[in-house]
Amino acid sequence: MSKSADLLRRRFRPRSIAALTALALTGGALAAVNLTTPTSAAAEPGDVVVNENFSSGTLPAGWRAIDGEWKVENGRLRGTATSGTKKITFGRHLTDFRFEATVRFEAVNEATRWTSLGLDVPADGRTPWWIATMRSGTTAANGLEFAQLTTANAWNVTNTGSAPYPAGTGRDIKVAIEVHGNQARWFFDGRQLLRTTSLTRSADGGQALIVNGSTVSFDDVRVTELPPNGYLRPAGSPVTVIAHRGASSAAPENTLVSQEVARRAGADWIENDVQPSRDGVPFVLHDGTVDRTTEGTGPIRNLTAAQLKALDAGSWFAPQYAGQRLPTLAEQLADLRTRGGNLLLEIKGAHSRDEVATIVEVIRAEQMTSRVFIQSFEIDALRHSYALAPELPIGLLRGSLDADPVALAKELHLTAYNPAAGALLGKPGIVTDLHAAGVAVMAWTVNSAAQWQQLERIGTDGIITDRPAELAGWNAALMQGAAAEPAVSIASPVDGAKLDRAQQPVLAVTRTAVDTLTVTLDGAPVEPGKPLDLTGLAAGTHTVKAEGTGPAGTVSATATFTVTVTRAGLAHLVLGSGAEAPTLQVLTAHLAGGRYAELAAHAERQAGRTLDRTVAATIAADARALAAN
């Protein structure tokens, strides 16, 4: 396909393709963040804001080369920085967007040199700005980075990671970054390898391409506006890790130490519960009483904030946690704001509108509206939350599935529908239905790797677990396997097989680390998993070819098999020929008597009359082959 044709195809693709691309439940950074919500440009979800393949031969209009050498050459934008960091700016400010490009290192001073996609860079290149960086030596521990260049001209590197294979030089890498406010995901050849929640957003920064100590070429640069609901899991992303009451299998639940353990374990979100004290202060506690997790007794609503703060909330779990206190919601949010992380906050039990209003006031006072997600079993609490703070996403917790979750999600303005894992696995198709309605799905509370796998396969967006470290590690192993070298093989029919027409082998192809699979029989597309119909094939040798493409490249496999002529195969042809009854009687009589030449002659005489011409030709050919033996 030509570049111009491809450009037209991509410009006019359905906007719904982009509408389900983003899931921005990210975490793990320890830097302070600016939580001011910038105003988005006048674009709508699915709008392509930048789409450039450099076929014009010149720098696109509005692209501003700040420094370095930038030129269009051989249909690609080429940037050179013999030393230092050089950039070209373009685009406009967006809050929720996907920024993608095909990137190739042409030459590097050394393997540590890098290139970046600028995520929030002023048009004149002034600091501060945020970038997503890729070194040519991408397999290094810091081969991929999210970083900020501060106003002091110092680097603040918030997140690092590595790729499963090196970018090197001369190799095209498909890079994509999905941004939702202060959160972003890093995709390397279609696989998510890094997340951040630490972006500091400006009011007007756009996009940029940046090179450092290298010459890099770029093609197919595309920026697409995304929906503000960034909780749907994009292709190539692992499930979101949501730490149930913090890392509750490793530290006392619903405490700041449990939150810290979960954060260090790689949790994307902390899930905690909130209830009011007798004097109306929202506290983080799951049970209706303090009996189980403190040395105190009585319902939380009967105790004042001062009484609750005096309780030891750690000794019950282990001696080393003695002295841990029940945190207020304000304390928990302040910890997340300063040390990183997001909160999935369950409003526990029935709450009045005024009590929900107090929760909202605390969230706003702590400047955490962009990093808190409200959920509850209580529909009234969700209605209050939406009425008081429509900017806060809300999720409905369920022990069993509703008759029509999609309709209920629409009625309640849900961002997510969060059922028990067992209920969801009993009706997995509901995930597809909810996704089609733009609603994410988060399952609770799952501590089994077998269930993690089941939930991941049906498209679940997030998993609430007591074991966030294990789930984060499971995710990492899954992503590493997904980015392994691709492989395909043809399991059936086996290479060299001899088959007669009475057989119907199921076409079976195994694959590893393959996203796109194409299978052909003698050059014509066929579908794996379906039986091969040998009645329409000529006697002789046939070839099955499978070609698979994954993040690390394209591989193929072939197998040949032979359709042999047998009496049983001819009988299968005759009996399944669809011939009219008199013709079928004559054919079967000749077959039973072994009169193959007569059978062939009769089939040819009836071709196009009482017997399909193509079928008649195959019957006649096989009968003459048997007559000759």
N, C-alpha and C positions, 0 to 999 in steps of 0.2 A: 504494500500500500504506500502511495506517495505521501510525503509530509503534508501537502495541502489537503489531500483527502482525509488523512488522519485527523488533521486540525478541525475540519468540518464535522467529522464524526463525533469528536469529543466535545465540540461546542454545543452540539444539539442533542447530546444524550439526555435522557429523562432526569429531571431534577431530583426524583426520588432516589436515584442511586446515591447521591451525596447525603440524602436526608437521614440515612441510618448508619453513618460512618463513624460516629464519635462516641467514645466512652472515656471520660476524663476523671475517673476515680483514681487519683494518683497520690503518691506520698513518699516519705522517706527523707526529705531534706531537713537540715538543721538550721538553715539561715532564716533570718527575719524576713517577712514579706510585707509589701505594700498592698493593702486590701482595697484600695480605691477602685471602684468599678468604672472602667472607661466607657465612653459612649461609642457605640459601634457606628461604622459608616453606613450609608443608606444602601445596604445590600440585603438580600433575603437568603435563607438557607437554600443551598443548591446553586446559587449564582456563582459563576466563574468570574472572579475579579481580575485575575491575570491569567493569560493563556498564551504562551510565547514559545514558538519552535525555531525562531531566528531564520526563517526561510527568506526574509526580506534582504538579508545580507548586510544590514546596518543595525546599530543599536536601536531598540524600540523607542518610540516617543515616550517621554516622561521618565526614562531610565537615566539616572544621574551617577556618572562615574566620579566618585569623590576623590579617589587617589588610585595609584597603580595603573597598569596598562590593561584596558578592556577593549576588545574588538570582536566582531562577528566574523568567523572564518569557517568555511566548509560546513555551513549550516549549524554551527554551535557558537555559543558565547564563550570566549576565551579570556580568562583573567590571569594576570601574572603579577606576583609580588616577589621580586628578587630578594627582598628583605622586609621584615616587618609585616604589618597587616594592612591589606588594601580592600576596598569595598565599592560596591555599586548599589544604589538604593532605588526602590520603585514601589509600586502598590500603594496601599492606604491602610489606615488603622482599622483593625478588625478585632473583635473580642473572641469570636469562635470561628476558627478557620483551619483548613488543611493546606499546608505548603509542601509541594513536592517537586522534585527535579531529578533528572538523570545526570549523575555526576561522575566525572572521570579525571583522575590525576594524570596529567601528561608528563610532568617532571616534578621532582621534589628535591630540596636540598638534603633532606634526611627523612627517615621514617616518622619522626615526631612532628613533621610539618602538617598543616591541616587546612581544611576548608570548612565553611559554615553556612548554614541558612540563618539569616538574621530574622528574628521573630518579632522584635519590637525595636526598630531602629529609626530615629528621626531622619527625615529626608536629607538633611545637611550633614548627617553622620556624627553629630555631637553625642557625647556620652550623657547619661548611661544608656547602654543597650544590651539586649539579651540575644544569645545565639545558641544554636544546636550545632555542635562541632563534630567533625569526622577527621581523624588522622589517616594518613596513608597506611600506617601500621595499625589497623583497626583491631587487631587481636590483642594489643596491649591492654592493661587494666584500665587505662584512660583513653582507649581508642575512640570512644564516643563520650561526649560531654554535653551537659547544659551549663552555661556559664554567663556571667554578667561582667561587662567592662564598666567599672564604676566611674563616677565623676573625678575621682582621684587617679584615674588611669591605672587602676589595679584590678586584677582578675579575681572574681568571686565565683569559684567553680563549685556548684551545688550538688551535682550528680555526675558520676562516671560509670562507664560500662565498657564491655568489649563485644566485638562481633565474632562469629564462629570462623570467619576466614578473612584474609587481608584484602583491603581495597587495592593496595599496590598501585602500580601505574599501568595505564592502558586498559583498565577494566571498568566497564560501566556499572555503577551502583545506583539502584533506584532508592532515593532517600525521600522520606515523607515525615513531616512533623504535624501532629494534630494538637491544636491549642484550644483550650477552653479557659479563658480568664488567666488565672495564675497557674494553671495546670497544663502539662503537655506530655505527649507520648512521642517517642523516637522510633521510627520504623526503618529498618535496614533490609533492602530487598524483600519487602513485604512482611517482615517479622518485627514485632515490637521487642526492643532490647533495652529500653530505658524509659523511666518516668520521672517527672518532677512535679512538685506543688509549689515551687519557689519563684516562679516568674514574677518580676515586679513590672506591672504594666504602666505605660505612660498614657497620656491623653491623645497623642497624635502619631506615635511611631508606626511605621509601615514595615515593609519587608526589605531584605538585602541579601546579596551574595558576597561572601568574604573569602579571601585567600591569604595564606600566610606562608612565606618561604617556599612557594610552589607555583606551578602553572597548572590551572584546572580548567576544564571545559565543561559547559553545562548545556543541557538540551531539555526540551519539554518542561519548561518551568510553568507551574500551574498553582494558583491560589484560589481556593474555593471556600465560600462562606458556609459554615456549618450551623445546624440548629443549636440553640442554647442548651438544650437537654443533651449533655455530653455523657450520659450514663449508659448508653448502649455500647456494647463491646464491639469494637471494629474487628474486621477480619485481620488475622495475624496477631491478635492480642490475647494474653491469658486472662483467666477470670480475675476479677478484682478481689483482693484479700481484705476481708473485713473482720477485725479482731473483736470477738464477742466479749463484751465487758472488759476490753483490753486483752492482754495475753493471759486469760483467766486459767489456763492450765499450768502456767509457770509463775504466777504472782497473784496476790489477792485481788479479786475482781473489783472493778469500778473504783480503782485507786489511781493516783498519779504514777505510782511505780509500775502498775500493770500497763498503763498507757505508754510509759517509757519503754518497757520491755517489748511491747507490741511494735512500737515505732522502730526500734533497733532491729527487730526481727524482719522488717520489710513489709509490715501491714500498710495497705493503702488507706484504709479508714479504720477509725476506732468506733466501735458500737458500744454505747452506754445508755443507761436509763436515768430519767429525771423525775423527781417527785418533790413536793413542797414540804418544808418544815411547818411547825405549828404557826410560826410567825411569817410564813409566806416566802421563805428563801428557797429557791430551787437547789436541791442536793442531788448528787449522783448516787443512786442506790437502786438495786433491782427489787428486793423484797418489800412487801408492805410494812414489815417490821425490821428492827435492827438486830433481832435475836441471833440470826444465823452467822452474820459476818462481823459482829462486834461483841464486846463483853456487856453491852447494854441490853435492855428489854423494852418492848412496847412498839406501837405503830409509829412510823416516822412522822405522821401528821399530828401526833400528840407531843412531840419533842421540839423544843426551840432550836434555833440555829446554834446557839451557844452550847446547849446540851449535846447536840450531834457532833460538834467540833471537838468535844472533850473525849469522844469515844475512840478506842483503839480498833482500827479496821484491818489490822494486818496479822496480829498474833494467831488468830484462828487458823490461818493458812500455814504459817511456818514461823519459828522463833525469830529468824533474821528480819522479818517484816514487822516486828513489834514497833508500835509508834506511828504506823501509817494511819492517816486520818481520812474520814469521808470528805471528799472534795465538794465544794459548791460547784454549780455549773459555771459560774464566773471564773473560778480557779482553774477548772478543766480547760475552758476555752482560752484563757490566758496562756496556759502551758502549750496548747496546740499552736496558738498564734506565734509564740516566740521560738518554739523548738521544731515546728513543722507538723503537718498532719491535718486530717479532716475528721469530722465527727458525724456519724450516723446516730442521731439522738432519738431514742424511743421515749415518747411521753407515756409513762407507765400508769395504767389505770385511768379512771374517769377524772377529767379535769374540767373545771369551769372555764368560761371564756376569759375571766379575769386572770386565772392561774396560767392559762396559755399566753395571755398578754404579757405576763411577767417574764415568762421564758423568752419570748420574742424580744422584750426590752433588754434582757441580759445579752442575748446574741448580738443585738445591734450595738449595745454599749461596748462590747468587746471587739467590734468591727470584724465579725466572723460570718456575716450573712452569705458570703461567697463560698464558705467552707463547711457549712452545716446542712445536713439533710435530715428532715423530720420524718419519723415513722411512728406508727402506733396501731394497736388493735382497735382503738377507740375511734370510730368514725366521727363522732362529734369533735374530738380533739383535732382531727385533721381538718374538719370544716372550719373550726376556729382559727387554726394556723393559716389556712389559705385566705380567709377573710382579713386577718390581721397583717399577714406578711406574704403576699402572693409571690414575692421574689424567692421565698424558701421552697425548695423542692420537697414534695411529700410522698411517702410510701405507705401502703396499707399492708399491715402484717396479717397473715391468715394461717390458721392451723389446717384448714381444708380449703379446697378451691370453691369459689363462688360459681353459681350457675353460669354467669356471663361476666368473667373478669374484665373483659374489654369494655363492656357497657358501664360497669361500675367504675373503672378507671377514668372513663370520660366524664361521668357524673361528678366524681370527686376531684377532678383535675390532677390525677396522680402522675407523678414522674416515674414511679416504680411500683410494682406489685410484688410483695415479698412473702411467699408462702413457705410452709414447712417443706423440707426437701422431699420427704416421703410422698406428700400429696402431689408435688410437682412431677416427680418421676412416675407417678401413676397416670398422669395425663400430660406427657411431654410436649404434645402439639400446641399447648396453650402458649408456650414460649414464642413460637412463630407468630401466633395470632396477636400477642401483645406487642411484639416487635413491629409488626405491620402497622399497629396503631401508635407507634412511637413511644411505647412504655417499656422500661427496663424491668428485669426480673432478678431479684436477689433472694437466694434460698437460705434458710436457717435450719438448725445449727448443725453443721456437718464436720465431723472429725475423722472421717474414713476416706482413705485415698481411693478406694473403689467407688465411693459415691462422688468424690470430686471428679473422677473421670467420667462418670455417667452425666453429671451436671454440665461439665465442660462440653461434652459431645452434643447435648441438646441445645446449646447456645446460651446457657445461663450467664448473666452478666457479672454477678458478684456472688460470693459465698461467705456467709457469716460462720466463723469457726472459733473454737477455743484454742486452736493450734495454728496461729498465724505464721510462725516460723516454718513449720512443716509444709503448710500450703504454699508459702512463698518459694520454698525450695522445690516443691513439686512443680510449680509453675516454671521455675528456671530450667528444670530438667526437661519439661515438655517443650519449652521454647528451643532449647539446645538440640533436642531430637528433631524438631520441626525444621531447623536450619541445617541439618546434616546433609551430606551428599545425597542427591536423589538416586533412586534405583527403581527399575521396573523389571518384571519378569512375567512370562506367559505360562501360567500353570496348566491351562487347558484350552485347546488341545495341546498335548505335549509335542515337542519338536520330534518329527519323524513318525508320528502316529499314522496308522493305516485304518481308515474308517469306511464302512459301507453306508448306504443311504438310509438304512433302518436306524442308524444311531443319531442321536441329537446331543452332542457334547455341549456343555455349558461353557461359554467363553469366560475364562477366569484370568484376571490380570492382578498380580500383587504389586504394591508400590510402597515406597518409603520416601518421605520428604518431597512429595510431588503434589503440587497444587492443581495443575492442569494436565489431564490425561486424554490422549487421542488414540483410538484404536481403529485400524482398518483391516479389511479382508480383501486381498487382491486390489488394494487401493481405494476401496469404497468404505465409508465410515460404518462401523458396527458398534453395538452397545455391550460393554462388559456385563456379565451377570445374566445374559439372555442365551437360550439354546441356539446353536447354529443349525439352520435348516440346510441339510446337505442335498435335498432333492433337487434344488435348482442349480447346483454346481456341476460343471463338466467333470467327467472322470479324469483323474490325474492329480497333479500337485497344485496346492494352493498355499498362500502365504498370509499369516497374520502378523501385523506390525503394531507395536505399542510404543508411543512416544510420550514421555512425561517431562514436565518442566517444573522445577522447584527454585527456591531462592538461590541455590548454589549452581544452577545450570540445567541443561537438558540432556536426557539420556533416552535410549531406545532399546528395544528387544524385538527379535523376530522368531517365529516358529513356522515350520512348514509341515503340512500334513497331506496325505494322499487319499482321495476318494476312490475306493476300489469298487469294481463291479462284481456283485455276488447275486446268487439266486434270492437270498433273503432281502437284499437291497432292492432288486427288481420287483419283488412281491410288494414291498412297502410302497414303491412308486405306483404300481398298478392300483393297489387298493386305495391309495390316497389321491388318485388322479382326478376324481370328480367326473369320470366318464359316465355317460348315460348307461342305464341298466343293460340293454342288449350288448353294447360294446364291452362293458365290464365283464359280462359272462363269457364272451369270446376270448378276451385277453386272459382271464384267469384259467380258462380251459387249456389254452395253448401253454400257459405257464406250468400248469399241473402236469401236462404231458411232455414237458421239456422241448416243445416245438418253438424254439426261440426265433428262427427265421420267419415262421408264419406270424408269430406275435408281433415282430417288428413290422412286417408288411401290413398287418391289419391296423396297427397304431398309425402308420403313415397314411393309410387310406381314410381314416376317421379324423385326421388332423383338421381342426377348424370346423368340423361338423358336429360330432358327438364327443369330441375330446379336444381340450385346449392344445393349440399348435405347439407351444413351448414344451409342455409336458409330453406331448406325443413324440417330439423330437428326442427328448431325453430317454423315454422308454424304448424307442426304436434303437438308439445308439447303444444302450446297455444290453438290449436283447441281442443285437448283432455281435457285440463283443463276447457274450456268452456262447453264441452259436459258433464263433470262430475257435473257441477253446476245446 
